[in-house]
């Protein structure tokens, strides 16, 4: 299915500016044609094109399917972006396919990467949402400091790290907690002991992701896949 | 930890030819130095270098740790390699990090990629094994036809596909089956109905990986991560 991103205003839709060229010049859509689009709110919409200009495609719409491709969980991943950006890109794509709700790039004591290109990650999110057939657009935040992400963390909060302190297996943690979940994934050199301490003081639970030494993006994708897998029967 | 690959012959070890340069020219190891190595059999070894020539590094060894980084499951993934080879490379790296035992590239009715570079995948396997600290080197087979992989499949066999037939959730399947597991993951356009039929006739169970339309390599990684996650507490 060819799927577009559009904005809804009352009874009308308007394609996202970045989608106009593909719709009109590549797919040669005309006034009167039907298209499917998402607005990011969770629904799949069917639109009828009524207006085409050089920079605008708009028209009327109806809801085709509510909560399209929705997953029965709300999972936020706060992650220190990897030094090699393609690894972070890859994580974003896979996590969106598996229904992550929110990704927060975080700046940690041992972060090797201190900036991310927000717009590039947003494009990754959009293409993965379209590819995996979902109506809800996951949120991707601008990079924030570890402490701020901790302060604002939603629901049951876990921090995955490799320090030999008392840690619960991540699946045991999320199976014990209903409602929104947040997991913190550290940089290549792990969270610092002080960060782990601050997280614990803020109420985050220490968790582990098994005995293998996983790369940052592998740990994050494994954490998402385990939650995804846990809800497969539903 | 700097980790090498070596071959063992009786009481002596010899570094893999591809490792010699790194050991001698880059790390400047000398006769009498200790090194850690794996041979792929599951153990971590500690070697003492006794001989260095232009192309050979060898010496005596002892076992440092048995079943080093071992996982408590045996999982084979038979997968149709993706059209874009970097996606297959990613899968191999991540699957090895999470303890996959064996990867079999398969040729399917709808395969877009009909050849893979075996030696390039073997290098990926080795570097992921070293990175994730494991003594056992997962096997990566040369590409075989779907039917042959099916014929030779070990243990409880599942085929993941998107056809709307009766399918069990993958976690339900592997939780019901102890011993070796094999999962078949299809190409971008899914297995053909005829392949699914042949798999079922050969005793494979149809499974699903949830409602999201996952890319081939995402499906495969998700399948591995779920098994990895299931055994985290052990």
Boltz contact constraints between the chains, C-beta under 6 A:
constraints:
  - contact:
      token1: [A, 94]
      token2: [B, 218]
      max_distance: 6.0
  - contact:
      token1: [A, 97]
      token2: [B, 212]
      max_distance: 6.0
  - contact:
      token1: [A, 97]
      token2: [B, 214]
      max_distance: 6.0
  - contact:
      token1: [A, 97]
      token2: [B, 218]
      max_distance: 6.0
  - contact:
      token1: [A, 132]
      token2: [B, 212]
      max_distance: 6.0
  - contact:
      token1: [A, 132]
      token2: [B, 213]
      max_distance: 6.0
  - contact:
      token1: [A, 133]
      token2: [B, 213]
      max_distance: 6.0
  - contact:
      token1: [A, 169]
      token2: [B, 232]
      max_distance: 6.0
  - contact:
      token1: [A, 169]
      token2: [B, 233]
      max_distance: 6.0
  - contact:
      token1: [A, 171]
      token2: [B, 229]
      max_distance: 6.0
  - contact:
      token1: [A, 171]
      token2: [B, 232]
      max_distance: 6.0
  - contact:
      token1: [A, 210]
      token2: [B, 232]
      max_distance: 6.0
  - contact:
      token1: [A, 212]
      token2: [B, 97]
      max_distance: 6.0
  - contact:
      token1: [A, 212]
      token2: [B, 132]
      max_distance: 6.0
  - contact:
      token1: [A, 213]
      token2: [B, 132]
      max_distance: 6.0
  - contact:
      token1: [A, 213]
      token2: [B, 133]
      max_distance: 6.0
  - contact:
      token1: [A, 214]
      token2: [B, 97]
      max_distance: 6.0
  - contact:
      token1: [A, 218]
      token2: [B, 94]
      max_distance: 6.0
  - contact:
      token1: [A, 218]
      token2: [B, 97]
      max_distance: 6.0
  - contact:
      token1: [A, 222]
      token2: [B, 225]
      max_distance: 6.0
  - contact:
      token1: [A, 225]
      token2: [B, 222]
      max_distance: 6.0
  - contact:
      token1: [A, 225]
      token2: [B, 225]
      max_distance: 6.0
  - contact:
      token1: [A, 226]
      token2: [B, 229]
      max_distance: 6.0
  - contact:
      token1: [A, 229]
      token2: [B, 171]
      max_distance: 6.0
  - contact:
      token1: [A, 229]
      token2: [B, 226]
      max_distance: 6.0
  - contact:
      token1: [A, 232]
      token2: [B, 169]
      max_distance: 6.0
  - contact:
      token1: [A, 232]
      token2: [B, 171]
      max_distance: 6.0
  - contact:
      token1: [A, 232]
      token2: [B, 210]
      max_distance: 6.0
  - contact:
      token1: [A, 233]
      token2: [B, 169]
      max_distance: 6.0
